[in-house]
Amino acid sequence: MTSQVLYRKWRPQTLAEVVGQEPVTQTLLNALRTGRLAHAYLFCGPRGTGKTSTGRILAKAMNCLSPQDGEPCNACSICEAITEGRAFDLMEIDGASNRGIDEIRDIREKINFAPSVAKYKVYIVDEVHMLTEPAFNALLKTLEEPPAHAVFVLATTEVHKVPATILSRCQRFDFRRVPKSAIVGKLEQICGQEDIHIGPQALMLVAKAATGSLRDAENLLEQIVLHHGTDVTLDQAREELGITDDERVRELARHAVKGDIAAGFATINTLSADGVDLRQFTRSLAEYLRGLLLVKAGAPEAADLSPEDAEEAKTLVSLRSLNEISSIIKVFAQIDFRVDPQSTLPLELALVDCGLRPKGEAEGQADKGTAKKKAAAAGAAKEKPPTPKDERTPESVPDVPATPQYRAPADEQPAQEHSAVKETAPAAPAASSIPPPPHSLEQIREHWGDFVKACKGMGSSGNLDALLRSSCEVVDVSGDVLTLDFRYEFHKNKIEDPKYRHQVEVKLQEVFNVPYQVRCTQSKKEDNRPQPPKKGHHPVIDAAVRLGARIMEEEPKHDE
């Protein structure tokens, strides 16, 4: 192996060697064969997909002294000069570091000079989206009417930042992410030439880690070889890429799907004790859960699982619906380890969240069971006239999910009632639960204290419950509109803030099973609490009083 890095050594030198971009290369090849060249090209797409390399090949093909069916010969003096980076007529400009109007003016001043050797002057502007607005404006006129000997190749990873006036003056080519199979094929070719011995499974791991960037894949391959030598095993590739094959990934996934919180905590505890990288473990867990989702959706071939894993996955996904598995993946995919990368708390909270989600019935029975319940409820409603609240029987209560967060604590319930609730979980809500909708104003007020407790910890400062506790009163409920009256304008304005209002409305729906909309008013009644003297107080004290504070004792002023 030479001292030159792999991605530079194995940079494509012809359009045929560009990997995974056949629609682009074929169109350019046809244009070169017929001589129908544009004066400006825009190459856009993800990093490492061949945009700049294709621009250089295009420059060689335009100026080659002995082109071969549109391709550069790579043997003439011009091709060699461009390949070695010493061609005067090929200018490569980094748009990120040369983004001002002065740099573009310099191009405009020099572009009219004829090429020194080649037929065309080619300007490759990389990361063109980084140019400033004045620089784009300066470039616009040149792109519209360039000299006949000038060709521009603009490359960018963020085409949405390029002005439409620039886009309209270029031929646009979209580069796509390179398929994994094409990356593996290219890496096998490199390994064969460089005498690197690495299996196809390890190369597939490299291709997956590169996420469609051939340059990233070549760099990863070189890192593995530098660490482990030219004979690389699958385990060594996993280690270098940070991919865990820990059986505990599947183990924790099983506990999450089954809702076994205790067993899941035990698994997470072993991870902490062994010093496992929790961020990488969570990424592997999310990838495995993705495989379960694909199996559940009927696309097991896309999951890339072994036959044994596929059979286990089919058994496991039968316990949950497609929507439930999707929710579990979202919970683990949103874990944030930025505060403390080695804290197990985010994983534990995610596991608890999965365990608290209600599990559906066995495959093929959930929908039928739900339909039967709804039909039975509808039939009961038609046959039996409505009864007063105190005379309702459990059979006539609509099928509304129980809200256990408002059930009295276990230590406050009678022993007999607690036992009955435990043994007959699917039965109607207990008497202390929130009544089914529609709710009266009295019912809302009766359970308002429980609702306020449920809001504890919400809000940007975790004080949503404080804003709703003492200075707020439910004064009206009309349909799905709930009117809250506030004593102080400060509290009213806070709840009227869209962010806080949304949180209140979401929690109202969770608690009362009705999508209430909140309307805020401010009471015009006098505040009966003792008022402080209006003069002689510090502004901070006056402000505190306006927000609801009360002066308990005041030291007398002493005349000097």
N, C-alpha and C positions, 0 to 999 in steps of 0.2 A: 504493500500500500504506500502511496506517496503522501507527502505532507499536505497536499491539497485536500480540502474537505470533500466528502462524497457528493454533496449536492452541487458543488461547483464543477467537480471533475466529470460528473455524469449529467451535466446540463444538456438538453437536447440541441442538436446542431442542424436538424432539418425538420420540416413540418411533420414528416412521417414519424419522427421520434417523440413528438409531443404527446403525452399520455392522457387519454380520457377526454380530449377536446376535438373529436372528429368533425362535428358540424362546423367549428370555427376553422380548423386547418384545411378542410376540403374547400370551403368557400374562398379562402385566401389563395389556395393553390390554383383554383380555376381563374381567379383574377390575374395571377402572375402569368399563367399560360396564355391568356388572351390579351394581356397588356392593359387591362381595364383597371388601373390602379386609382385609388382615391387619394386626395391630398391630406386627409385627416382620418385617423382611426381612433376609436375609443374601446379599450379593452377593460371590461369590468368583471369582477368576480372575487371569490374568497382568496385569501393569501395562499401562496404556494401552489397555485394551479397552472402556472406557466405563462402569465401575461407578459412579463418583461422578456422572458426567453423567446416568446413568439415574436415580440417586437424586434429583437435582434436578428432572428432568422429572416423576418420580413425585410429588414434592411440589407442583409446579405443577398437575399434572392433578387432584390431590385437592382443591386449594383454588381452582381456576379458577372465575371467576364466569360464564363462558360456554363450558363445555367443548364440544368438537366431536367427537362419536362417541368419547369417552374421551380424546381428545388435548387438551392445553391450547391455548387460543386465542392465547396470547402477545401479547395486546393489552390485556387488562384490567389494572387497577392491581396486583393481586396477582402476576400473571405477570410483569409488568415489574419489580416489586420483587425477585422471586426471580432473574430474569435478571441484574439489575444488582447483586445481592449485598447488598441493603439491607432484606430482609424480616426483621422481628423474630421471626416464627414459624418460621423455618427456621434451625436451629442446626447448623453444621458443626464437628465436633470432630476434631482430629488425635489419634488414639490413641497415636501415638509420643511426643508431647510432653506429653500430658495423660493419663498412664497410671496415675496413683495413685488411691487410694481417696478422697482428698479431692475430686478433680474429679467422681467419680461420685456422691458424696454431695451435691455441689452440684446436680447434675442432678436427683436424687431430691427435693430440697427445692423446686425450682422447677417441676417437671413438673406438679404439681397445679394450678398457676395456669392459668386459661383462656387460649386464644390471644387476642392483642390485636386482630387483624383477621381472620385467616383462620379456616377451619373446623377445621383440624388443626395441631397443633404437630408438626413433623417434625425428628427428631434424626438427622443423618447422622454416624456415627462411622467415620472412615477409619482403615485399618490397625488394626482392632480387636484383632488378635492380639497387639498390643504391650501391652495392659493387663496389670497385675499380677494375681496370683491373688486378693488381697483386693478389687481393683477389680471383677473378674469376679463375685465373690460378692456385692458390693454391687449390681451391675447385675442380678443374677439375679432378685431379687424384683420389681423394676420391670418386667422383661420378662414375668414370669409374670402379673402383674395390673396392667397400665398403665391410666391414666385413658382414658376413651373418646375423648378428643380428642388423644391422643399416639400417634405412629407412629415406630418406630425403623427406620433403614436402616443396617445394619452392613456395611462393606466391608473385604475383606482379600485379600491375595495369598497368604497361608499359612493356609489353612483348617484344616490339621491341628493348628495351635497353639490353636485355639479350643476351649474345654471342651465336652464333649458335652452338658452341662446347658444351655449357651447355644444350641447347635445345635438341640436338641430344641424350643426355644420360638420358632424362626424358620422362615419359609418360605425355603428355600434355592434360589438361582439361580446356576448355574455359567456364567460367561462364558468363552468359548473364544478362542483366538488368532484374529485377523482374517485370513481368507484373503488371499493376495497379490493375487488378482484384484480383491477388494473394496477393498483399499488403493489399488491403481492407479486404480480408478474414482473413488474419493474425491479422490485427488490430481489427477486430470484435471479434476474439477469445480472444485477450488480454483484450479488454474492458469488455467482459463478465466475465472474471476471476477477473478483478480488480475493478468491480462495477463502471465502467465509462459509463455515458449515453451520447452518441453522435450519431447523425444521419448518415446514409450512404452517404449523399451528402457531409457532412463535412469530412468524412473519404476519400472520393474520392478526395477532394481538397488536403488533406494531401498526398495522394498517388501521385498526379500530381506534387506537390512541391518537393517530394523526388526524382523524375526523375530516378526511377528504383532501388533505394537503400533502402532496407528494414530497415537497421540500421538508416538511416536518417529519415525514416517515423516514426519509434518508438521514436526517439528523439524529433521530431516535436510534436507528440502526447503528450509526457510528458510535453513539454513546454506549450502547450495549457492547459493541466490539472492543471499545477502549477499556471498558471495565472488566469484561470476562474473556477477552481474547477472541480468536477466530472460530473457536468451537463453542457454540452457545447452546445450552439446553433450554427446554421450555420453562423450567422453574427459574432459571437465571433471567430469562426475558421477563417473566412475571415480576420478579424482584426489582429489576431495573425500572420497569414501567409503573411500579407501585400498585400492581394488580394483585389482590389477595384471592387465594383459592381456599380460604378458610371455610371449613365446613359450618362454622357458626353463622355464615351469611344465610345459608339455607335454613339453619336451625331457627334463627331469629325471624326469618320470613314465615316459617311455619307457625311460630307462636303468634305473630302479628295477624295472620289470616284466621287462625283459630280463636284469637282473642284471649290467649292464655297469658295474662299479664305477669303472674308470679314466675312462670318458667322463663319468660322473656327477660325479666329483671335478673334472673340467675345467669343467663347468657351474657347480658351486658356487663354484669359484674366481673365475669371472667375476662372479658375484653379489657376492662380497666386494669385488672390485676396483671395481665400479660403485656401491658403497654402498647396495645395495638393502635395504629393510627386511625382514629375514629372517623376522620373525614374521608379517608380512602375506603374504610369499611362501609360507610354509609353510601358512597358512590357505587360500590359493588352490590350492596343490598338493593339499591334502587334499580340497578341493571337487572338483577335477578327477578325482582318484582315485575319489571317490564316484560320479562319472558313469560311470567305467569299471565299477565294481561293479554299478551299475544295468543297464548294457548287458549285462554277463555274466549277470546274473540274469534277463534277458529282459524288462526294463522300460525300454527306451531312451527312451520318451516322457517318463518321469519325470526323465530326466537333463538335460533342457533344453539339448541340444547342437545345434549347427548340422548340416546334412546332411553337410558335409565332415568335421567332428569326429566325427560318429557313425560314418562309414565307417572312419576311422582307429582309433576305439575298438574296433570289432568285430575289426579285424585284430590289434590289440594284445592284447586279452583272450583271443584264441585260444591265446596262448602260455602261459597260466597257468590253473589251476583256480580255481573260485569261492572256495575256502578260502584259496588262496595270495594272491589279490587282497585278500581281507578282511584277511589278516595284514599285508600291506604297508600298507594304510590305517591299521591300528592302530599300526604302528611310527611313521609320520609324525604321526599325530594326538596321540601322547603326548609329542612333543618339548617340552621345557621350556627356554625362553630366559630364565628369571628371573635366573640367575646372571650371564650376559653376553649381552645381547640381540643383539650383533653378532658373536658367536663362531660360526664355521661348523662347529665340532666336533659339535654335536647333529645337524645335517643329515648330516654325513659318517658318523657312527656309524649313523644310521638307514639310510643307503644301503648301508653294508657289511652290516648285518643283513639287508636285503632280498637282497643279492647272495649271501649265504651260505645262504639258504634253498634247499633242493633244488627245481629246477624239474620239474614233471610232464611227461609226454610230450604229444605233440600232442593236440588235442581229439578225444575219442572213443577214444583209445588207452590212456590212463593206466589206466583201470579194467580194460581187457582185459589189459594187460601185467601188472598186479598179480595178477589172478586166475590167469593162466598160471603166474606164478612160484610162487604158493602151491600150485597144483595139482601142479606139477612137484616141489616140495619134499616135499609129502605123499606122492606116489607113490614118490619115492626112499626116504623113511623106511620105507615099508611093504615095499618089495622088498629093501632091503639092511639086514642086521642092523647094529647099532651096532658101531663099531670103536674101538679105543683111540685116545686123543688124538693120538699120534704118527703113526698110520697113516691118519688121516682124509684124504680127498681133497677138493679144493674143491667137487666136485659134490655131496658128501653133507652139506656144512655148511648148516644152515637159513638161510633168507633173512633174515639179521639185518643191519640197516644198519651199515656200518663206522663206527668211532669214530676219525677221524683225529687227534684230539687226543692219543691215546696211541700213535700211530705214532712210531717213533724219528725224530729230526730228520734232515733230508735229508743233512746233512754227516756223519752217523754211519752211514748205510746204505751197503751195498756199491753200487757204481755200477750193476751189472747188476740188482739187486733194485729200485733206485729207478726205473730205466728201465722195468722190467716193470710196476711199479705205475702209472706214469704212462700207459703205453699201454693197459692193460687195467683201466680204472677200475671197471667193473661187477663185476669178479671178486671172489672171496671175500677177506675181510680178510687182511692180511699176518700173518706169524707173530708179530710183536710186538704185534698188537692184542689187545684183551681177548677171551678165549675166549667162545663163546656160552653162554647159560645152559642148565642150572643150573650154578652155580659151586661149587667145593669151597673149603674154608677155605684151602688152600694157594694156590689161584688168586687169591682175594681178597687174601691177604697179599702175593703176588708183585706185584700191581699197585696196592697201597695207596699207595705213594709217588706214583704218577701221579695217583691220585684226589686226594690231598692238594694236589698242585700245581694241580689244576683248581679247587680251592676258594679259591685265592689271590685276595684282594680282596673276598671275600664277607663278609657280616656287617655289623653296624652300624658297626664300626670297621675293616672290611676285614681282620680277623685270624682268620677262621675256620680257615684252614690252620694257623695257629700252635697253635690249640686241639687240633688233631687230629694234630700231627706227633710230638712227643717223648714226651708223657705218655699217649698213647692206643695201644691194641693191639687188633686184631681177635682175639677169643678163640673165637667160635663163629658158625656160619651154619646155621640150621635153617629150611628152606623160604624164606620171605621175611622172616625175622627175623634181623637182623645184630646180634650182641652186641659192644659196645665196652667194654673195660675201661680205666679211668683210674687213674692213680697218685695224682692230686690231686683232692680234692673240688671245688675251684674250677672246674677244667676240666669235670668231670662235670656240675656244676650248670649251666654255661653251655650245654652241648650239650643238656641236658634241657629248656632253655627252649624253649617251642613254636616261637618264631621261628627259632632256630638249628636245632632238630631238623628243621623243615620244609625249610630250605635244604639240610641234609645229605641228607635223603631224596630231594629233587628231583635233586640232583647225582649221587647213587648210581644213580638210574634212568637218567640221561643216560649215565653211564659204563658201567655193567654191564648196562643194558637189562633190569633187574629192579626192580620197585617195592618195594625193601627197606624194612622198618620197623626203626628203630634202637632198641635196648635198651641202656641204660647201666648199668655196674656199676663199683664201685671196688675195686681190688686190696687185699687185706689183707696183702700181703707187705711186709716191712720195706724201707724205702728204704736201699739200700746206699751211697748217696753220703755223703760226710763230713757229719756233723751239727754245727752250731755249739753252743757252750755254751748251756745253757738259762737262765743268769742273767747279768744285767749288760748286756744288749743293749737298744738303743733299740727301742721298739715297732714302728717302721717297718721295722727290719731283721728283726725276728721275723716280721712279716707277709710280707715278701719271701721269707724262707726257706720259710714255709709254702706259698707259691705256686710253689715250685720253684727259687728262687735258691740259689746256693752261694757261701759266703764263701771267697774265694781266699787272702786274706791279712788278718791282723788285727794291728794295732799293739798292743804291750803297754801295759798301763796303768802309769802312774808314780804312785807314792804321793807325795802332797804333803808 
